[in-house]
Amino acid sequence: MDTLNILYLVASVLLFISIMTSTLSARLGVPLLLFFLGVGMLAGEEGVLGIRFAEYNLANFVGQAALACILLDGGLRTSLHSFRVGLKPAVTLASWGVIATVAVLGVFATWLLGIDWRLGILMAAIVGSTDAAAVFSLLRNGGVKLNDRVQSTLEIESGANDPLAILLVTAMIALNLDPESQSIGSIALMLLQQISVGLIAGLLAGWGLSKLLPKVYLAEGMYAILIVSAGFAVFSSTNLLGGSGFLAVYLAGVVIGNTKIRATEHVLRVMDSFAWLSQAVLFVVLGLLVTPSQMLEVWHFSLIIFLFLLFVARPFAVMTSLLPFRFKGREIGFISWVGLRGAVPITLAIIPVMMAVPGADLAFNITFGVVILSLLTQGATIPFMAKIFRVWVPTNEEPKERHEIWVGDQANITLYEFEVKAGAFAIGRHPKNISSKYKSSEVKLFAVVRNQRRVAVDEYTTLKVGDIVWYALSGDYAASIAKIFNNSATLYQKNSQFYGDWLLSPHVRISDLPFYPTNQRSAIYHKLGKMSPVVSALDVFTPPNAVDLADVDDELMEKLTSAKDKTIEEYILSHLKTEPVKGDEVRLNHAWSLIVRDVDTQGRLRGVGLKNLLKND
């Protein structure tokens, strides 16, 4: 009994310390997952507690279960909108991208380490796929909003590339142990079986559960347990059928998560805790498993392989995968950089050790070093690199928080939280009368909180800086109301720097642009004035003094003349040749750009910015 209690105590203390150290993550700019890994290493055989842990079977069991839970949570939070803009490129990255990475890196590792090519390819296959746990965690909590095309591609890729990575690792293990038993045909058949069975099982299970949930009435906390247990059942049964359990559980989560009912909303709230618990336990266990002295013996190999992966293998795979989909060079550059490695490579590296593959210990220690370098170098620089590659979009047009209250099985009220910022339009206004644009039936005041206490609202109540206001909205007004509560001058400045000074309707024709075809400055302002009604009433509309007619050169006029009968939307789509997302830019010439400012759920443009590049430079 004492042994069992000691085990409970050590496990709980390690988990507690891991969670507490997470408060340092944001301050130091180090990924949270690395703290979990560090706690495990410090508690391990050569750490402070000196815990001897070499249970590879147990670590593999924990790893498989944790990854299944993380992928289920990732699927639940993946909207079908993400599939619209990122499915095809992500699937290409998850298939050809993995193969290209493994091939290029395998040849390099074989040469660098002077090992048999089968072991070199196995090592490359272990680190060949991006990691769902790392990608979901760091992209969604990285403090920067990426454009939808990049974010969707990275998230779907990380959730879908595990089947091929596992297949390649399995095939290379067999090739290392018994070369005569493997052939190209058997490997191709195994891949087809893994993907097809995983795809069918995941979609069918997700569809069945989405139909079952509305008919089941449980206590709120039980829905999440039901979904998790069903997810593990899908994962394990698909594996038994010879399919990819990881792909199946991810797709089941996607189908369930896009079924908007009371049960799924309860699940999302609880699943966040399950996913974090899975990540914490997984990385602590993996940290316990490694022996730092052995890893340090090969750290230089880990560094060289990581650098080759970061600057050669991954960029080659991403470029050859995404160029057919008309991705911009900066988007390809960022996706290449964010090829995060995490728990999946370490979990895959455990399997060769368990099966006594010659050289497996070397592969495990090098893989561990690559993962640490990836989390440190790539994970910690996501916000910085997003701005370097210009794939971020402004996030100041969003509410502070949102919660859904379900009043029926398929009926809900969404509450939005807004904070009154210094210089905001809302200051001094009654919370029920923040703008004449909205009807009282569309924007219902729920609560006003001041100094952490709820304020009793009467006819004399006015909003002050720092107030928290909750509204129940019946329409799509969250973004426009957020502008009222943010500093209007700062908001305009940020949007102006990113989108330009004018917001144009996508239905305006090219011939109605402000510098077509007149050369009179008064005519420019006149036409801009005619277009100003498409600008939100809350936007500040001021023609910039820096506009110079010299910027309207012959190159620009030739482009506009040839497309004079097109609308701005038609013009942009003809140049993008891909699904538009917020932040997409089509340059007219060296001085002017059209930038997509808003897109609806069907991919139709709702607003376009006109930006003077010379002014903003």
Sequence and secondary structure as in RCSB ss.txt:
>XXXX:A:sequence
MDTLNILYLVASVLLFISIMTSTLSARLGVPLLLFFLGVGMLAGEEGVLGIRFAEYNLANFVGQAALACILLDGG
LRTSLHSFRVGLKPAVTLASWGVIATVAVLGVFATWLLGIDWRLGILMAAIVGSTDAAAVFSLLRNGGVKLNDRV
QSTLEIESGANDPLAILLVTAMIALNLDPESQSIGSIALMLLQQISVGLIAGLLAGWGLSKLLPKVYLAEGMYAI
LIVSAGFAVFSSTNLLGGSGFLAVYLAGVVIGNTKIRATEHVLRVMDSFAWLSQAVLFVVLGLLVTPSQMLEVWH
FSLIIFLFLLFVARPFAVMTSLLPFRFKGREIGFISWVGLRGAVPITLAIIPVMMAVPGADLAFNITFGVVILSL
LTQGATIPFMAKIFRVWVPTNEEPKERHEIWVGDQANITLYEFEVKAGAFAIGRHPKNISSKYKSSEVKLFAVVR
NQRRVAVDEYTTLKVGDIVWYALSGDYAASIAKIFNNSATLYQKNSQFYGDWLLSPHVRISDLPFYPTNQRSAIY
HKLGKMSPVVSALDVFTPPNAVDLADVDDELMEKLTSAKDKTIEEYILSHLKTEPVKGDEVRLNHAWSLIVRDVD
TQGRLRGVGLKNLLKND
>XXXX:A:secstr
 HHHHHHHHHHHHHHHHHHHHTHHHHHHT  HHHHHHHHHHHHSTTSSS      HHHHHHHHHHHHHHHHHHHH
HT  HHHHHHHHHHHHHIIIIIHHHHHHHHHHHHHHHHT  HHHHHHHHHHTSS  HHHHHHHHHSSS  B HHH
HHHHHHHHHHSHHHHHHHHHHHHHHHH GGG  HHHHHHHHHHHHHHHHHHHHHHHHHHHHHGGG    HHHHHH
HHHHHHHHHHHHHHHTTS HHHHHHHHHHHHHTS SHHHHHHHHHHHHHHHHHHHHHHHHHHHH  HHHHHHTHH
HHHHHHHHIIIIIHHHHHHHHHGGGT  HHHHHHHHHT    HHHHHHHHHHHHTT TTHHHHHHHHHHHHHHHH
HHTGGGHHHHHHHTT B   TTS SEEEEEESSSS EEEEEEEE  TTBTTTTS TT S TTS TTTEEEEEEEE
TTEE    TT    TT EEEEEESSS HHHHHHHHSBHHHHHHHHHHHH SEEE TTSBGGGSTTSS   HHHHH
HHHHHHGGGS TTS     TT  GGGS HHHHHHHHHTTTSBHHHHHHHHH S   TT EEESSSSEEEEEEEE 
TTS EEEEEEEEHHHH 
